[in-house]
Amino acid sequence: MKCPFCSHLETEVLESRISEDGSSFRRRRECEKCQKRFTTYERVERTLLVVKKDGRRESFDREKIKKGLLLACHKRPVSAELIDNIVDEVEQELLRKDSAEIPSRTIGNAILKRLKRIDKVAWLRFASVYLEFENLIDFEKAIENNS
């Protein structure tokens, strides 16, 4: 494993754990050269395809979800760890489905459900992009329906 700090190729595994849901391994590592520690995650790869509104299909991308959450939670009291947890939960929910093709609407709804419990402002920000709000009335309706 390549050290993210000094790029040395030799690292030592200090600790390995299986995630709670059994879908991934968490490994704590230490670089043999610079002695800095870092964590890696290994998970079984299952290809998920996202079916967009227009029918196009693209590969599921965890980073795309994380980027959207980071934007929605910008300057909100939501930790990076909590955002990572949401991404993990959404991905696990999708992997449990029978189909490898997931409608984008399913992903958006899963994110909104979790954000609503955590931070209503972040929820509204995400909803405004995901649900394509066009004017102030759309915001008012969303607030009214979800208060």
PARO-55649 format. One record per atom (N, C-alpha, C): residue number from 1; residue in one letter; atom name; x negated, y negated, z. Coordinates in Angstrom, 1 decimal. Last residue first. Layout:
// residues N
+-----+---+----+--------+--------+--------+
|   k | r |  a |     px |     py |     pz |
+-----+---+----+--------+--------+--------+
| NUM | a | CA |      X |      Y |      Z |
...
+-----+---+----+--------+--------+--------+
//
This chain:
// residues 147
+-----+---+----+--------+--------+--------+
|   k | r |  a |     px |     py |     pz |
+-----+---+----+--------+--------+--------+
| 147 | s |  N |   42.4 |  -20.5 |    7.3 |
| 147 | s | CA |   42.2 |  -21.1 |    8.6 |
| 147 | s |  C |   42.8 |  -20.3 |    9.7 |
| 146 | n |  N |   42.8 |  -19.8 |    4.6 |
| 146 | n | CA |   41.8 |  -19.1 |    5.4 |
| 146 | n |  C |   41.5 |  -19.7 |    6.8 |
| 145 | n |  N |   44.5 |  -21.5 |    3.3 |
| 145 | n | CA |   44.8 |  -20.1 |    3.3 |
| 145 | n |  C |   43.9 |  -19.3 |    4.2 |
| 144 | e |  N |   43.3 |  -24.0 |    3.7 |
| 144 | e | CA |   44.6 |  -23.8 |    4.2 |
| 144 | e |  C |   44.9 |  -22.3 |    4.4 |
| 143 | i |  N |   40.9 |  -23.7 |    2.3 |
| 143 | i | CA |   40.8 |  -24.0 |    3.7 |
| 143 | i |  C |   42.2 |  -23.6 |    4.4 |
| 142 | a |  N |   41.9 |  -23.3 |   -0.3 |
| 142 | a | CA |   41.0 |  -22.2 |    0.3 |
| 142 | a |  C |   41.0 |  -22.4 |    1.8 |
| 141 | k |  N |   43.2 |  -25.7 |   -0.8 |
| 141 | k | CA |   44.0 |  -24.4 |   -0.7 |
| 141 | k |  C |   43.2 |  -23.3 |    0.0 |
| 140 | e |  N |   41.0 |  -27.5 |   -0.7 |
| 140 | e | CA |   42.1 |  -27.6 |    0.3 |
| 140 | e |  C |   42.9 |  -26.3 |    0.4 |
| 139 | f |  N |   39.6 |  -26.6 |   -3.0 |
| 139 | f | CA |   39.0 |  -26.6 |   -1.6 |
| 139 | f |  C |   40.1 |  -26.6 |   -0.5 |
| 138 | d |  N |   41.4 |  -27.2 |   -5.0 |
| 138 | d | CA |   41.0 |  -25.8 |   -4.8 |
| 138 | d |  C |   40.4 |  -25.6 |   -3.4 |
| 137 | i |  N |   41.6 |  -30.0 |   -4.7 |
| 137 | i | CA |   42.8 |  -29.2 |   -4.4 |
| 137 | i |  C |   42.4 |  -27.7 |   -4.2 |
| 136 | l |  N |   39.1 |  -30.9 |   -5.7 |
| 136 | l | CA |   39.4 |  -30.9 |   -4.3 |
| 136 | l |  C |   40.6 |  -30.1 |   -3.9 |
| 135 | n |  N |   38.2 |  -28.5 |   -8.4 |
| 135 | n | CA |   38.6 |  -29.9 |   -7.8 |
| 135 | n |  C |   38.8 |  -29.7 |   -6.3 |
| 134 | e |  N |   37.4 |  -26.0 |   -9.1 |
| 134 | e | CA |   37.2 |  -27.1 |  -10.1 |
| 134 | e |  C |   37.5 |  -28.5 |   -9.5 |
| 133 | f |  N |   35.7 |  -23.1 |   -7.9 |
| 133 | f | CA |   36.6 |  -24.3 |   -7.6 |
| 133 | f |  C |   36.3 |  -25.4 |   -8.6 |
| 132 | e |  N |   34.9 |  -20.3 |   -8.4 |
| 132 | e | CA |   34.9 |  -21.4 |   -9.4 |
| 132 | e |  C |   35.9 |  -22.5 |   -9.1 |
| 131 | l |  N |   34.5 |  -18.4 |   -6.6 |
| 131 | l | CA |   35.8 |  -18.6 |   -7.0 |
| 131 | l |  C |   36.0 |  -19.7 |   -8.0 |
| 130 | y |  N |   31.7 |  -18.9 |   -6.2 |
| 130 | y | CA |   32.2 |  -17.6 |   -6.6 |
| 130 | y |  C |   33.6 |  -17.7 |   -7.2 |
| 129 | v |  N |   31.6 |  -21.6 |   -5.3 |
| 129 | v | CA |   30.9 |  -21.1 |   -6.5 |
| 129 | v |  C |   31.5 |  -19.9 |   -7.1 |
| 128 | s |  N |   33.3 |  -21.6 |   -3.1 |
| 128 | s | CA |   33.5 |  -22.6 |   -4.1 |
| 128 | s |  C |   32.7 |  -22.3 |   -5.4 |
| 127 | a |  N |   32.3 |  -19.5 |   -1.5 |
| 127 | a | CA |   33.6 |  -19.3 |   -2.2 |
| 127 | a |  C |   33.8 |  -20.4 |   -3.3 |
| 126 | f |  N |   30.0 |  -20.7 |   -0.5 |
| 126 | f | CA |   29.9 |  -19.5 |   -1.3 |
| 126 | f |  C |   31.2 |  -19.3 |   -2.2 |
| 125 | r |  N |   31.2 |  -22.8 |    1.0 |
| 125 | r | CA |   30.2 |  -23.1 |    0.0 |
| 125 | r |  C |   30.1 |  -21.9 |   -1.0 |
| 124 | l |  N |   32.8 |  -21.3 |    2.8 |
| 124 | l | CA |   33.4 |  -22.2 |    1.8 |
| 124 | l |  C |   32.5 |  -22.6 |    0.7 |
| 123 | w |  N |   30.8 |  -19.9 |    4.2 |
| 123 | w | CA |   31.8 |  -19.2 |    3.5 |
| 123 | w |  C |   32.5 |  -20.1 |    2.4 |
| 122 | a |  N |   29.5 |  -22.0 |    5.4 |
| 122 | a | CA |   28.8 |  -21.2 |    4.4 |
| 122 | a |  C |   29.8 |  -20.4 |    3.6 |
| 121 | v |  N |   31.6 |  -22.8 |    7.1 |
| 121 | v | CA |   31.1 |  -23.7 |    6.1 |
| 121 | v |  C |   30.3 |  -23.0 |    5.0 |
| 120 | k |  N |   32.0 |  -20.5 |    8.7 |
| 120 | k | CA |   33.1 |  -20.9 |    7.8 |
| 120 | k |  C |   32.6 |  -21.9 |    6.7 |
| 119 | d |  N |   30.1 |  -17.9 |    9.5 |
| 119 | d | CA |   30.0 |  -19.3 |    9.3 |
| 119 | d |  C |   31.0 |  -19.8 |    8.3 |
| 118 | i |  N |   30.9 |  -15.2 |   10.1 |
| 118 | i | CA |   29.7 |  -15.8 |   10.6 |
| 118 | i |  C |   29.7 |  -17.3 |   10.6 |
| 117 | r |  N |   33.2 |  -14.3 |    8.8 |
| 117 | r | CA |   33.0 |  -14.0 |   10.3 |
| 117 | r |  C |   31.8 |  -14.8 |   10.9 |
| 116 | k |  N |   32.7 |  -15.1 |    6.2 |
| 116 | k | CA |   33.8 |  -15.7 |    6.9 |
| 116 | k |  C |   33.7 |  -15.5 |    8.5 |
| 115 | l |  N |   30.7 |  -13.4 |    5.4 |
| 115 | l | CA |   30.4 |  -14.8 |    5.6 |
| 115 | l |  C |   31.4 |  -15.5 |    6.5 |
| 114 | r |  N |   32.1 |  -11.0 |    5.0 |
| 114 | r | CA |   31.1 |  -11.1 |    6.0 |
| 114 | r |  C |   30.8 |  -12.5 |    6.4 |
| 113 | k |  N |   33.8 |  -11.7 |    2.9 |
| 113 | k | CA |   34.4 |  -11.1 |    4.1 |
| 113 | k |  C |   33.4 |  -11.2 |    5.2 |
| 112 | l |  N |   32.0 |  -12.5 |    0.9 |
| 112 | l | CA |   32.9 |  -13.5 |    1.5 |
| 112 | l |  C |   33.5 |  -13.0 |    2.8 |
| 111 | i |  N |   30.9 |  -10.0 |    0.2 |
| 111 | i | CA |   30.0 |  -11.1 |    0.8 |
| 111 | i |  C |   30.9 |  -12.1 |    1.5 |
| 110 | a |  N |   33.1 |   -8.7 |   -0.8 |
| 110 | a | CA |   32.3 |   -8.1 |    0.3 |
| 110 | a |  C |   31.5 |   -9.2 |    1.0 |
| 109 | n |  N |   33.7 |  -10.4 |   -3.0 |
| 109 | n | CA |   34.7 |  -10.2 |   -1.9 |
| 109 | n |  C |   34.0 |   -9.6 |   -0.6 |
| 108 | g |  N |   31.5 |  -10.0 |   -4.7 |
| 108 | g | CA |   31.8 |  -11.3 |   -4.1 |
| 108 | g |  C |   32.7 |  -11.2 |   -2.9 |
| 107 | i |  N |   31.8 |   -7.2 |   -5.2 |
| 107 | i | CA |   30.6 |   -7.7 |   -4.6 |
| 107 | i |  C |   30.9 |   -9.1 |   -3.9 |
| 106 | t |  N |   34.2 |   -7.2 |   -6.6 |
| 106 | t | CA |   34.0 |   -6.4 |   -5.4 |
| 106 | t |  C |   32.9 |   -6.9 |   -4.6 |
| 105 | r |  N |   33.6 |   -8.8 |   -8.8 |
| 105 | r | CA |   34.6 |   -9.3 |   -7.9 |
| 105 | r |  C |   34.5 |   -8.5 |   -6.5 |
| 104 | s |  N |   32.0 |   -7.3 |  -10.4 |
| 104 | s | CA |   31.4 |   -8.4 |   -9.6 |
| 104 | s |  C |   32.3 |   -8.9 |   -8.6 |
| 103 | p |  N |   32.5 |   -3.8 |  -10.1 |
| 103 | p | CA |   33.0 |   -5.1 |  -10.6 |
| 103 | p |  C |   32.4 |   -6.2 |   -9.7 |
| 102 | i |  N |   30.1 |   -1.3 |  -10.6 |
| 102 | i | CA |   30.8 |   -2.1 |   -9.6 |
| 102 | i |  C |   31.3 |   -3.4 |  -10.2 |
| 101 | e |  N |   29.3 |    1.9 |  -11.4 |
| 101 | e | CA |   29.7 |    0.6 |  -12.0 |
| 101 | e |  C |   30.6 |   -0.2 |  -11.0 |
| 100 | a |  N |   29.1 |    4.2 |  -10.1 |
| 100 | a | CA |   27.8 |    3.4 |  -10.2 |
| 100 | a |  C |   28.1 |    2.1 |  -10.9 |
|  99 | s |  N |   31.7 |    5.3 |   -7.9 |
|  99 | s | CA |   31.2 |    4.8 |   -9.2 |
|  99 | s |  C |   29.9 |    4.1 |   -9.1 |
|  98 | d |  N |   32.1 |    5.8 |   -5.2 |
|  98 | d | CA |   31.9 |    6.9 |   -6.1 |
|  98 | d |  C |   31.3 |    6.5 |   -7.4 |
|  97 | k |  N |   30.3 |    3.9 |   -2.7 |
|  97 | k | CA |   31.4 |    4.0 |   -3.7 |
|  97 | k |  C |   31.0 |    5.2 |   -4.6 |
|  96 | r |  N |   28.0 |    3.6 |   -1.2 |
|  96 | r | CA |   29.0 |    4.6 |   -0.8 |
|  96 | r |  C |   30.1 |    4.8 |   -1.7 |
|  95 | l |  N |   26.8 |    1.4 |   -2.4 |
|  95 | l | CA |   26.2 |    2.7 |   -2.7 |
|  95 | l |  C |   27.1 |    3.8 |   -2.2 |
|  94 | l |  N |   28.3 |   -0.7 |   -1.4 |
|  94 | l | CA |   28.4 |   -0.4 |   -2.8 |
|  94 | l |  C |   27.9 |    1.0 |   -3.1 |
|  93 | e |  N |   27.5 |   -0.6 |    1.3 |
|  93 | e | CA |   29.0 |   -0.5 |    1.0 |
|  93 | e |  C |   29.1 |   -0.1 |   -0.5 |
|  92 | q |  N |   24.8 |   -1.2 |    1.0 |
|  92 | q | CA |   25.2 |    0.1 |    1.5 |
|  92 | q |  C |   26.7 |    0.4 |    1.2 |
|  91 | e |  N |   25.0 |   -3.9 |    0.1 |
|  91 | e | CA |   24.4 |   -2.9 |   -0.7 |
|  91 | e |  C |   24.8 |   -1.5 |   -0.3 |
|  90 | v |  N |   26.2 |   -5.1 |    2.4 |
|  90 | v | CA |   26.9 |   -5.1 |    1.1 |
|  90 | v |  C |   26.3 |   -4.0 |    0.2 |
|  89 | e |  N |   24.2 |   -4.7 |    4.3 |
|  89 | e | CA |   25.5 |   -4.1 |    4.5 |
|  89 | e |  C |   26.3 |   -4.0 |    3.1 |
|  88 | d |  N |   22.0 |   -6.1 |    3.2 |
|  88 | d | CA |   21.9 |   -4.6 |    3.4 |
|  88 | d |  C |   23.3 |   -4.0 |    3.5 |
|  87 | v |  N |   23.0 |   -8.7 |    3.2 |
|  87 | v | CA |   22.6 |   -8.1 |    1.9 |
|  87 | v |  C |   22.6 |   -6.6 |    2.0 |
|  86 | i |  N |   23.3 |   -9.0 |    5.9 |
|  86 | i | CA |   24.5 |   -9.1 |    5.1 |
|  86 | i |  C |   24.2 |   -8.4 |    3.7 |
|  85 | n |  N |   20.7 |   -8.9 |    6.8 |
|  85 | n | CA |   21.6 |   -7.9 |    7.2 |
|  85 | n |  C |   22.9 |   -7.8 |    6.3 |
|  84 | d |  N |   19.6 |  -11.2 |    5.6 |
|  84 | d | CA |   19.1 |   -9.9 |    5.2 |
|  84 | d |  C |   20.1 |   -8.7 |    5.6 |
|  83 | i |  N |   21.1 |  -13.0 |    7.2 |
|  83 | i | CA |   21.3 |  -13.0 |    5.7 |
|  83 | i |  C |   20.8 |  -11.6 |    5.2 |
|  82 | l |  N |   19.9 |  -12.5 |    9.6 |
|  82 | l | CA |   21.3 |  -12.2 |    9.4 |
|  82 | l |  C |   21.7 |  -12.2 |    8.0 |
|  81 | e |  N |   17.3 |  -13.3 |    9.1 |
|  81 | e | CA |   17.5 |  -11.9 |    9.5 |
|  81 | e |  C |   19.0 |  -11.6 |    9.3 |
|  80 | a |  N |   17.6 |  -16.0 |    8.8 |
|  80 | a | CA |   17.2 |  -15.2 |    7.6 |
|  80 | a |  C |   17.5 |  -13.7 |    7.9 |
|  79 | s |  N |   20.5 |  -17.2 |   10.5 |
|  79 | s | CA |   19.1 |  -16.8 |   10.4 |
|  79 | s |  C |   18.9 |  -16.0 |    9.2 |
|  78 | v |  N |   22.4 |  -20.0 |   10.4 |
|  78 | v | CA |   22.5 |  -18.6 |   10.0 |
|  78 | v |  C |   21.0 |  -18.2 |    9.8 |
|  77 | p |  N |   23.5 |  -22.8 |   10.8 |
|  77 | p | CA |   22.9 |  -22.0 |   11.9 |
|  77 | p |  C |   23.0 |  -20.4 |   11.6 |
|  76 | r |  N |   22.5 |  -24.4 |    7.8 |
|  76 | r | CA |   23.6 |  -23.9 |    8.7 |
|  76 | r |  C |   22.9 |  -23.0 |    9.7 |
|  75 | k |  N |   20.8 |  -25.2 |    5.7 |
|  75 | k | CA |   21.1 |  -26.1 |    6.8 |
|  75 | k |  C |   22.2 |  -25.7 |    7.7 |
|  74 | h |  N |   22.3 |  -22.9 |    3.6 |
|  74 | h | CA |   21.3 |  -23.9 |    3.7 |
|  74 | h |  C |   21.7 |  -24.9 |    4.8 |
|  73 | c |  N |   24.1 |  -20.9 |    2.9 |
|  73 | c | CA |   23.7 |  -21.0 |    4.4 |
|  73 | c |  C |   22.7 |  -22.1 |    4.6 |
|  72 | a |  N |   24.2 |  -20.9 |    0.2 |
|  72 | a | CA |   25.4 |  -21.1 |    1.0 |
|  72 | a |  C |   25.1 |  -21.5 |    2.4 |
|  71 | l |  N |   21.5 |  -20.2 |   -0.4 |
|  71 | l | CA |   22.1 |  -21.5 |   -0.8 |
|  71 | l |  C |   23.3 |  -21.8 |    0.0 |
|  70 | l |  N |   21.4 |  -17.6 |    0.7 |
|  70 | l | CA |   20.5 |  -18.7 |    1.2 |
|  70 | l |  C |   21.0 |  -20.1 |    0.8 |
|  69 | l |  N |   23.3 |  -16.3 |   -0.9 |
|  69 | l | CA |   23.6 |  -16.5 |    0.5 |
|  69 | l |  C |   22.7 |  -17.6 |    1.1 |
|  68 | g |  N |   22.0 |  -16.4 |   -3.4 |
|  68 | g | CA |   23.3 |  -17.0 |   -3.2 |
|  68 | g |  C |   23.7 |  -17.3 |   -1.8 |
|  67 | k |  N |   19.7 |  -14.8 |   -2.7 |
|  67 | k | CA |   19.6 |  -16.2 |   -3.2 |
|  67 | k |  C |   20.9 |  -17.0 |   -3.0 |
|  66 | k |  N |   20.9 |  -12.4 |   -2.2 |
|  66 | k | CA |   20.2 |  -13.1 |   -1.1 |
|  66 | k |  C |   20.1 |  -14.6 |   -1.5 |
|  65 | i |  N |   21.9 |  -11.7 |   -4.7 |
|  65 | i | CA |   22.8 |  -11.9 |   -3.6 |
|  65 | i |  C |   22.2 |  -12.7 |   -2.5 |
|  64 | k |  N |   19.5 |  -11.5 |   -6.0 |
|  64 | k | CA |   20.5 |  -12.4 |   -6.5 |
|  64 | k |  C |   21.5 |  -12.7 |   -5.4 |
|  63 | e |  N |   18.2 |   -9.4 |   -4.7 |
|  63 | e | CA |   17.6 |  -10.8 |   -4.6 |
|  63 | e |  C |   18.6 |  -11.8 |   -5.1 |
|  62 | r |  N |   19.6 |   -7.1 |   -5.5 |
|  62 | r | CA |   19.7 |   -7.6 |   -4.1 |
|  62 | r |  C |   19.2 |   -9.1 |   -4.0 |
|  61 | d |  N |   21.2 |   -6.5 |   -8.3 |
|  61 | d | CA |   20.0 |   -7.2 |   -7.9 |
|  61 | d |  C |   20.2 |   -7.8 |   -6.5 |
|  60 | f |  N |   22.3 |   -4.1 |  -10.7 |
|  60 | f | CA |   22.5 |   -4.7 |   -9.4 |
|  60 | f |  C |   21.2 |   -5.3 |   -8.9 |
|  59 | s |  N |   22.1 |   -4.8 |  -14.1 |
|  59 | s | CA |   21.6 |   -4.1 |  -13.0 |
|  59 | s |  C |   21.9 |   -4.9 |  -11.7 |
|  58 | e |  N |   25.1 |   -5.5 |  -15.9 |
|  58 | e | CA |   23.7 |   -5.8 |  -15.6 |
|  58 | e |  C |   23.4 |   -5.1 |  -14.3 |
|  57 | r |  N |   27.5 |   -5.8 |  -18.5 |
|  57 | r | CA |   26.9 |   -5.0 |  -17.4 |
|  57 | r |  C |   25.5 |   -5.4 |  -17.2 |
|  56 | r |  N |   30.3 |   -7.7 |  -19.5 |
|  56 | r | CA |   28.9 |   -7.4 |  -19.6 |
|  56 | r |  C |   28.5 |   -6.6 |  -18.4 |
|  55 | g |  N |   32.9 |   -8.5 |  -19.0 |
|  55 | g | CA |   32.7 |   -7.1 |  -19.4 |
|  55 | g |  C |   31.2 |   -6.7 |  -19.6 |
|  54 | d |  N |   33.3 |  -11.0 |  -17.9 |
|  54 | d | CA |   33.4 |  -10.9 |  -19.4 |
|  54 | d |  C |   33.1 |   -9.5 |  -19.9 |
|  53 | k |  N |   32.7 |  -10.5 |  -15.2 |
|  53 | k | CA |   34.1 |  -10.9 |  -15.6 |
|  53 | k |  C |   34.3 |  -10.7 |  -17.1 |
|  52 | k |  N |   30.5 |   -7.6 |  -15.0 |
|  52 | k | CA |   30.8 |   -9.1 |  -15.0 |
|  52 | k |  C |   32.2 |   -9.3 |  -15.5 |
|  51 | v |  N |   29.6 |   -5.0 |  -13.2 |
|  51 | v | CA |   30.5 |   -5.3 |  -14.4 |
|  51 | v |  C |   30.9 |   -6.8 |  -14.2 |
|  50 | v |  N |   26.5 |   -3.8 |  -12.3 |
|  50 | v | CA |   27.5 |   -4.8 |  -12.0 |
|  50 | v |  C |   28.3 |   -5.1 |  -13.3 |
|  49 | l |  N |   25.3 |   -0.6 |  -11.5 |
|  49 | l | CA |   25.6 |   -1.6 |  -12.6 |
|  49 | l |  C |   26.7 |   -2.5 |  -12.1 |
|  48 | l |  N |   22.8 |    0.9 |   -9.7 |
|  48 | l | CA |   24.2 |    0.4 |   -9.7 |
|  48 | l |  C |   24.2 |   -0.6 |  -10.8 |
|  47 | t |  N |   20.8 |    3.7 |   -9.2 |
|  47 | t | CA |   21.1 |    2.6 |  -10.1 |
|  47 | t |  C |   22.6 |    2.2 |  -10.0 |
|  46 | r |  N |   19.2 |    4.2 |   -6.3 |
|  46 | r | CA |   20.3 |    4.7 |   -7.0 |
|  46 | r |  C |   20.7 |    3.5 |   -7.9 |
|  45 | e |  N |   16.4 |    5.1 |   -4.5 |
|  45 | e | CA |   16.9 |    4.3 |   -5.6 |
|  45 | e |  C |   18.1 |    4.9 |   -6.3 |
|  44 | v |  N |   16.0 |    5.1 |   -1.1 |
|  44 | v | CA |   16.3 |    5.9 |   -2.3 |
|  44 | v |  C |   16.9 |    5.0 |   -3.3 |
|  43 | r |  N |   13.5 |    2.9 |    0.2 |
|  43 | r | CA |   14.9 |    3.4 |    0.1 |
|  43 | r |  C |   15.0 |    4.2 |   -1.1 |
|  42 | e |  N |   11.3 |    1.5 |    2.5 |
|  42 | e | CA |   11.5 |    2.4 |    1.4 |
|  42 | e |  C |   12.9 |    2.9 |    1.4 |
|  41 | y |  N |    9.8 |   -1.5 |    3.6 |
|  41 | y | CA |   11.0 |   -0.7 |    3.6 |
|  41 | y |  C |   11.0 |    0.2 |    2.3 |
|  40 | t |  N |    7.2 |   -2.7 |    5.7 |
|  40 | t | CA |    7.7 |   -2.3 |    4.4 |
|  40 | t |  C |    8.9 |   -1.5 |    4.6 |
|  39 | t |  N |    5.6 |   -5.3 |    7.5 |
|  39 | t | CA |    6.6 |   -4.2 |    7.5 |
|  39 | t |  C |    7.0 |   -4.0 |    6.0 |
|  38 | f |  N |    2.3 |   -6.0 |    8.8 |
|  38 | f | CA |    3.5 |   -6.3 |    8.0 |
|  38 | f |  C |    4.4 |   -5.1 |    7.9 |
|  37 | r |  N |   -0.6 |   -7.4 |   10.3 |
|  37 | r | CA |    0.5 |   -6.4 |   10.2 |
|  37 | r |  C |    1.6 |   -6.9 |    9.4 |
|  36 | k |  N |   -4.1 |   -7.7 |    9.6 |
|  36 | k | CA |   -2.8 |   -8.3 |    9.7 |
|  36 | k |  C |   -1.7 |   -7.2 |    9.6 |
|  35 | q |  N |   -6.7 |   -6.8 |    9.2 |
|  35 | q | CA |   -6.0 |   -6.4 |   10.5 |
|  35 | q |  C |   -4.6 |   -7.1 |   10.7 |
|  34 | c |  N |   -8.1 |   -7.0 |    6.9 |
|  34 | c | CA |   -7.9 |   -8.2 |    7.6 |
|  34 | c |  C |   -7.1 |   -8.0 |    9.0 |
|  33 | k |  N |   -8.6 |   -4.1 |    6.3 |
|  33 | k | CA |   -9.6 |   -5.1 |    6.1 |
|  33 | k |  C |   -9.3 |   -6.4 |    7.0 |
|  32 | e |  N |   -6.4 |   -2.5 |    6.8 |
|  32 | e | CA |   -7.7 |   -2.1 |    7.3 |
|  32 | e |  C |   -8.8 |   -3.1 |    7.2 |
|  31 | c |  N |   -3.3 |   -3.8 |    7.8 |
|  31 | c | CA |   -4.4 |   -3.8 |    6.8 |
|  31 | c |  C |   -5.7 |   -3.4 |    7.5 |
|  30 | e |  N |   -0.7 |   -1.9 |    9.0 |
|  30 | e | CA |   -1.8 |   -2.8 |    9.4 |
|  30 | e |  C |   -2.8 |   -2.7 |    8.3 |
|  29 | r |  N |    2.9 |   -1.5 |    9.1 |
|  29 | r | CA |    1.6 |   -1.2 |    8.6 |
|  29 | r |  C |    0.6 |   -2.3 |    9.1 |
|  28 | r |  N |    5.9 |    0.1 |    9.7 |
|  28 | r | CA |    5.0 |   -1.0 |   10.2 |
|  28 | r |  C |    3.6 |   -0.6 |    9.8 |
|  27 | r |  N |    8.6 |    1.0 |    7.7 |
|  27 | r | CA |    7.2 |    1.3 |    8.1 |
|  27 | r |  C |    6.5 |    0.0 |    8.6 |
|  26 | r |  N |   11.7 |    2.4 |    7.5 |
|  26 | r | CA |   11.0 |    1.1 |    7.9 |
|  26 | r |  C |    9.6 |    1.6 |    8.3 |
|  25 | f |  N |   13.6 |    3.9 |    5.0 |
|  25 | f | CA |   12.6 |    4.0 |    6.0 |
|  25 | f |  C |   11.9 |    2.7 |    6.2 |
|  24 | s |  N |   17.2 |    4.4 |    4.4 |
|  24 | s | CA |   15.9 |    3.9 |    4.2 |
|  24 | s |  C |   14.9 |    4.1 |    5.3 |
|  23 | s |  N |   19.5 |    5.6 |    5.2 |
|  23 | s | CA |   19.3 |    5.4 |    3.8 |
|  23 | s |  C |   17.9 |    4.8 |    3.4 |
|  22 | g |  N |   20.5 |    5.9 |    7.8 |
|  22 | g | CA |   19.7 |    7.0 |    7.1 |
|  22 | g |  C |   19.3 |    6.8 |    5.7 |
|  21 | d |  N |   21.6 |    3.9 |    9.2 |
|  21 | d | CA |   22.5 |    4.7 |    8.3 |
|  21 | d |  C |   21.8 |    5.8 |    7.5 |
|  20 | e |  N |   19.4 |    3.1 |   10.6 |
|  20 | e | CA |   20.5 |    3.6 |   11.3 |
|  20 | e |  C |   21.4 |    4.4 |   10.4 |
|  19 | s |  N |   16.3 |    4.2 |    9.0 |
|  19 | s | CA |   17.3 |    3.2 |    9.3 |
|  19 | s |  C |   18.5 |    3.9 |   10.0 |
|  18 | i |  N |   13.6 |    5.7 |   10.6 |
|  18 | i | CA |   14.7 |    5.8 |    9.6 |
|  18 | i |  C |   15.7 |    4.8 |   10.0 |
|  17 | r |  N |   10.3 |    4.5 |   11.0 |
|  17 | r | CA |   11.6 |    4.7 |   11.5 |
|  17 | r |  C |   12.6 |    4.9 |   10.4 |
|  16 | s |  N |    6.9 |    4.6 |   11.8 |
|  16 | s | CA |    7.9 |    4.8 |   10.8 |
|  16 | s |  C |    9.2 |    5.1 |   11.5 |
|  15 | e |  N |    3.8 |    2.8 |   12.5 |
|  15 | e | CA |    5.1 |    3.3 |   13.0 |
|  15 | e |  C |    6.1 |    3.5 |   11.8 |
|  14 | l |  N |    1.5 |    2.3 |   11.2 |
|  14 | l | CA |    1.5 |    2.4 |   12.6 |
|  14 | l |  C |    2.7 |    3.0 |   13.2 |
|  13 | v |  N |   -0.3 |    3.2 |    8.4 |
|  13 | v | CA |    1.0 |    3.2 |    8.9 |
|  13 | v |  C |    1.0 |    3.3 |   10.5 |
|  12 | e |  N |   -2.9 |    1.1 |    7.1 |
|  12 | e | CA |   -2.5 |    2.2 |    8.0 |
|  12 | e |  C |   -1.1 |    2.1 |    8.5 |
|  11 | t |  N |   -4.1 |    0.5 |    3.8 |
|  11 | t | CA |   -3.4 |    0.1 |    5.0 |
|  11 | t |  C |   -3.1 |    1.3 |    5.8 |
|  10 | e |  N |   -6.0 |   -0.6 |    1.2 |
|  10 | e | CA |   -6.0 |    0.4 |    2.3 |
|  10 | e |  C |   -5.2 |   -0.2 |    3.5 |
|   9 | l |  N |   -6.3 |   -2.6 |   -0.7 |
|   9 | l | CA |   -5.4 |   -1.5 |   -1.0 |
|   9 | l |  C |   -5.2 |   -0.5 |    0.1 |
|   8 | h |  N |   -5.9 |   -6.1 |   -0.1 |
|   8 | h | CA |   -6.7 |   -4.9 |    0.1 |
|   8 | h |  C |   -5.8 |   -3.7 |   -0.1 |
|   7 | s |  N |   -4.6 |   -8.6 |   -0.2 |
|   7 | s | CA |   -4.6 |   -7.7 |   -1.4 |
|   7 | s |  C |   -5.4 |   -6.4 |   -1.3 |
|   6 | c |  N |   -4.3 |  -10.1 |    2.0 |
|   6 | c | CA |   -5.6 |  -10.2 |    1.4 |
|   6 | c |  C |   -5.7 |   -9.3 |    0.2 |
|   5 | f |  N |   -1.4 |  -10.1 |    2.4 |
|   5 | f | CA |   -2.2 |  -11.2 |    2.8 |
|   5 | f |  C |   -3.5 |  -11.3 |    2.1 |
|   4 | p |  N |   -0.2 |   -7.7 |    1.7 |
|   4 | p | CA |    0.4 |   -9.0 |    1.1 |
|   4 | p |  C |   -0.5 |  -10.2 |    1.5 |
|   3 | c |  N |   -2.0 |   -4.9 |    0.8 |
|   3 | c | CA |   -1.8 |   -5.9 |    1.8 |
|   3 | c |  C |   -1.3 |   -7.2 |    1.2 |
|   2 | k |  N |   -0.6 |   -2.1 |   -0.9 |
|   2 | k | CA |   -1.4 |   -3.4 |   -1.0 |
|   2 | k |  C |   -1.0 |   -4.4 |    0.1 |
|   1 | m |  N |   -0.9 |    1.2 |    0.0 |
|   1 | m | CA |    0.0 |    0.0 |    0.0 |
|   1 | m |  C |   -0.9 |   -1.2 |    0.0 |
+-----+---+----+--------+--------+--------+
//
